[in-house]
Amino acid sequence: MTQPLAGKIALVAGATRGAGRQIAVQLGAAGATVYATGRSSRTGRSEMDRPETIEETAELVTEAGGTGIAVQVDHLVPEQVRDLVTRIDAEQSQLDVLVNDIWGGDPLVTWDKPVWEQPLDAGFRTLRLAIDTHLITSHFALPLLIRKPGGLLVEMGDGTKAYNDDNYRLSVFYDLAKVSVNRLAFSQAHELKPHGCTAVALTPGWIRSEAMLEHFGVTEDNWRDGAATDPNFLISETPAFVGRAVAALAADEEKARWNGRSVDAGTLSKVYGFTDLDGSQPEGFRYIVEVVDAGKPSDVTGYR
């Protein structure tokens, strides 16, 4: 098995579950040493109150062929992020990949309610989790990333810039959060370019996270049964798909061609040739635009 990222050091901020976990695992599969951070640890859960832990993620990274290192960090606390980066510098003297995947706002979002019916405290907390965490992490980690050219920053969000620019994302706070993440990649790309580093905004399609599987009452083994609830669920993808997208970007010696761009995992799969775990290449956002938003009958033929 080839490991194009052997010797590379990655920080996946927000690696407890979902996309973050599998981004860490797929970077590990490509040979990287991965610092997996988050608030949920075997010593205690975050406000998400879910069972997944950063220690589990680190173990999965190592099992995949990399080196996983779990560090409990609240990325809203600057001192904790500063100490994290100081540790990475002391132990590795480099940082090649930074993935800002911190989120944790799902329990706070009130869907399909206008701003005047939204609870302000929860809305502002959502923005802090989605935006402030990314800025704090970049503030401390990017000076280490830019020590040598070739570094990669991935801003993880929900929806490409093209999609989010044209579509309301179900809540003014959620909408603002996800638009902002894409803009963060654009802005940081401008700042990283003189140092030979790259920033990309990346989104999965309809991701089968742990919480999404629970919502549909299925497991990864029988996930297609979720189509009984929503036929469009058949376009969904595992978190490993976007994880492989990040690994492909990190291994690309010409990754600068993506600097400042917003892209989805399905598009990158066509460029780099990686697949989801079942061998398919689901194009989630193309399907959403051309089928779901267009009001057409559910049919994933030609989209995965």
C-alpha positions in Angstrom: 0.0 0.0 0.0 1.5 3.3 -1.0 1.7 6.0 1.6 2.3 9.4 -0.2 2.0 11.3 3.1 4.6 9.3 5.0 6.6 11.8 7.1 3.9 14.4 6.9 2.3 15.9 10.0 -1.4 16.8 10.1 -3.7 18.5 12.6 -7.4 17.6 12.2 -9.2 20.1 14.4 -12.7 18.6 15.2 -11.8 14.9 14.6 -14.1 13.3 17.1 -16.7 12.0 14.6 -18.2 12.4 11.2 -16.1 13.9 8.5 -13.4 15.0 10.9 -12.8 11.4 12.1 -12.6 10.0 8.6 -10.4 12.8 7.4 -8.0 11.9 10.1 -8.2 8.2 9.3 -7.7 8.6 5.6 -4.7 10.9 6.2 -3.4 8.1 8.4 -4.0 5.6 5.7 -1.8 7.7 3.4 1.0 7.5 6.0 0.6 10.8 8.0 1.0 11.4 11.6 -2.3 13.0 12.7 -3.1 15.0 15.7 -6.9 14.4 16.3 -8.5 17.1 18.5 -11.9 17.7 19.9 -13.8 18.1 23.1 -15.2 14.6 23.5 -12.8 12.3 25.3 -13.0 9.2 27.3 -12.6 11.5 30.3 -15.8 13.4 29.5 -18.3 14.4 26.8 -18.8 17.7 25.2 -22.2 19.5 25.0 -22.9 17.3 21.9 -23.3 14.4 24.5 -22.4 11.7 22.0 -20.3 8.6 22.6 -17.6 9.1 20.0 -14.2 10.1 21.4 -10.9 11.6 20.1 -9.1 8.6 21.5 -11.1 6.3 19.3 -10.2 8.4 16.3 -6.5 8.3 17.1 -6.7 4.5 17.4 -8.4 4.3 14.0 -5.7 6.4 12.4 -3.0 4.1 13.7 -4.9 1.0 12.6 -5.2 2.6 9.1 -1.4 2.8 8.9 -0.6 6.2 10.2 0.2 7.5 13.7 -2.8 8.9 15.6 -2.4 11.2 18.5 -5.4 12.3 20.5 -5.4 15.7 22.2 -8.5 17.1 24.0 -8.9 20.7 23.0 -11.7 23.2 23.1 -10.9 25.3 20.0 -12.8 28.3 21.5 -10.1 28.6 24.2 -7.1 30.3 22.7 -4.7 29.1 25.4 -5.6 25.4 24.7 -5.0 25.9 20.9 -1.7 27.7 21.6 -0.5 24.9 23.8 -1.6 22.3 21.2 0.5 24.0 18.5 3.4 24.4 20.8 3.3 20.7 21.5 3.2 19.8 17.8 6.2 22.1 17.2 8.1 20.5 20.0 7.4 17.0 18.9 7.4 17.3 15.1 9.0 20.7 14.2 6.6 21.0 11.3 2.9 21.0 10.3 2.0 20.0 6.7 -1.8 19.8 6.8 -4.3 21.7 8.9 -8.0 20.8 8.6 -10.4 23.2 10.3 -13.4 20.9 10.8 -14.7 22.2 14.1 -18.4 22.5 14.3 -20.6 21.0 17.0 -23.5 23.4 16.3 -26.2 20.9 15.2 -28.0 20.8 18.6 -28.2 24.6 18.6 -29.8 25.2 15.2 -33.5 26.0 15.0 -34.4 25.0 11.4 -36.9 26.9 9.2 -37.6 29.7 11.6 -37.0 33.4 10.7 -34.3 35.3 12.6 -36.9 37.0 14.9 -38.0 33.6 16.1 -34.4 32.3 16.6 -33.0 32.2 20.2 -30.1 34.7 20.1 -27.9 32.9 22.6 -28.0 29.6 20.6 -27.5 31.5 17.3 -24.4 33.4 18.6 -23.0 30.2 20.1 -23.5 28.5 16.6 -21.5 31.3 15.0 -18.7 31.0 17.6 -18.4 27.3 17.1 -18.4 27.6 13.3 -16.2 30.7 12.8 -14.3 31.7 15.9 -12.9 28.2 16.4 -11.5 28.2 12.9 -10.0 31.6 13.2 -8.4 30.8 16.6 -6.9 27.6 15.2 -5.6 29.2 12.1 -4.1 32.1 14.2 -1.9 29.7 16.2 -1.3 26.9 13.6 -0.6 28.7 10.4 2.8 30.1 11.5 3.9 26.5 11.9 2.4 25.5 8.6 4.1 28.2 6.5 7.6 27.4 7.7 8.0 25.5 4.4 6.1 25.6 1.1 3.6 23.0 0.2 1.4 23.2 3.3 -2.4 22.7 3.0 -5.2 24.3 4.9 -8.7 22.8 4.4 -11.7 24.7 5.7 -14.5 22.1 6.1 -18.1 23.3 5.6 -21.5 22.4 4.2 -22.1 23.5 0.6 -19.8 24.9 -2.1 -19.6 28.6 -2.5 -21.6 28.3 -5.8 -24.4 26.4 -4.0 -24.5 28.5 -0.9 -24.5 31.8 -2.8 -27.8 30.8 -4.5 -29.5 28.9 -1.7 -30.9 29.7 1.7 -29.5 27.2 4.2 -32.5 26.7 6.4 -31.6 29.2 9.2 -30.0 32.6 9.1 -27.3 31.5 11.6 -26.5 28.2 9.9 -26.5 30.0 6.6 -24.1 32.6 7.8 -21.9 30.0 9.4 -21.5 28.0 6.2 -21.1 31.0 3.9 -18.4 32.3 6.3 -16.3 29.1 6.2 -16.0 29.3 2.4 -15.0 32.9 2.7 -12.4 32.0 5.3 -10.7 29.6 2.8 -10.7 32.4 0.2 -9.2 35.0 2.5 -6.6 32.7 4.0 -5.6 31.5 0.5 -4.6 35.1 -0.2 -2.5 35.2 2.9 -0.9 31.8 2.4 0.0 32.2 -1.3 3.2 34.2 -0.7 4.4 31.3 1.5 3.8 28.6 -1.1 0.8 27.2 0.8 -2.7 26.4 -0.2 -6.2 27.0 1.3 -9.3 25.1 0.0 -12.9 25.2 1.1 -14.2 21.6 1.0 -17.7 20.1 1.5 -19.0 16.5 1.5 -22.2 15.7 -0.2 -25.0 14.1 1.9 -22.7 12.5 4.5 -23.6 9.4 6.5 -22.2 10.5 9.8 -22.9 8.6 13.0 -25.8 11.0 13.8 -27.2 10.8 10.3 -27.3 7.0 10.4 -29.1 7.2 13.7 -31.6 9.7 12.4 -32.6 7.3 9.6 -32.6 4.3 12.0 -30.0 2.4 9.9 -26.4 1.3 10.2 -23.6 1.5 7.6 -24.4 -2.2 6.7 -28.0 -1.5 5.8 -27.9 2.2 5.0 -29.9 1.8 1.8 -32.9 1.0 3.9 -33.0 4.8 4.7 -34.4 5.3 1.3 -37.8 4.2 2.7 -37.8 7.5 4.6 -36.2 9.6 1.9 -35.4 8.1 -1.5 -32.8 10.8 -2.1 -30.8 9.2 0.7 -29.4 6.8 -1.9 -27.0 9.6 -3.0 -25.4 9.7 0.4 -21.8 9.0 1.0 -19.6 7.7 3.8 -17.4 10.2 5.7 -14.4 8.3 4.3 -15.2 9.8 0.8 -14.4 13.4 1.9 -11.5 12.0 4.0 -10.0 10.6 0.8 -10.6 14.0 -0.9 -8.4 15.6 1.8 -5.7 13.0 1.5 -5.7 13.4 -2.3 -5.3 17.2 -2.0 -2.5 16.8 0.6 -0.6 14.4 -1.7 -1.0 16.6 -4.8 2.3 18.4 -5.6 0.2 20.8 -7.7 -2.4 21.5 -5.0 -1.8 25.3 -5.5 -4.2 25.1 -8.5 -7.0 24.8 -5.9 -5.9 27.8 -3.8 -8.9 29.8 -2.7 -11.4 27.6 -4.4 -14.5 26.0 -3.0 -15.1 22.4 -4.1 -17.0 19.2 -3.1 -15.7 15.7 -2.6 -17.6 14.4 -5.6 -15.9 16.8 -7.9 -12.4 16.0 -6.5 -13.1 12.3 -6.9 -13.3 12.8 -10.7 -10.0 14.7 -10.7 -8.0 12.3 -8.5 -9.8 9.0 -9.1 -10.6 8.0 -5.5 -13.9 6.3 -4.6 -16.1 5.9 -1.7 -15.8 2.7 0.3 -18.2 0.9 -2.0 -16.2 1.9 -5.1 -18.7 4.5 -6.3 -18.1 8.3 -6.8 -21.3 10.0 -5.6 -21.7 13.5 -6.9 -23.9 14.8 -4.1 -24.1 18.4 -4.9 -24.7 17.9 -8.6 -27.5 15.6 -7.7 -29.0 18.1 -5.2 -29.0 20.8 -7.8 -30.2 18.8 -10.8 -32.6 16.4 -9.1 -33.7 17.5 -5.6 -33.8 21.2 -6.1 -35.2 20.8 -9.6 -38.1 18.8 -8.2 -37.4 15.7 -10.2 -38.2 12.1 -9.1 -35.4 10.5 -7.0 -33.0 8.6 -9.2 -29.3 8.4 -8.5 -28.5 6.8 -11.9 -25.5 8.6 -13.4 -24.7 10.4 -10.1 -22.7 7.7 -8.3 
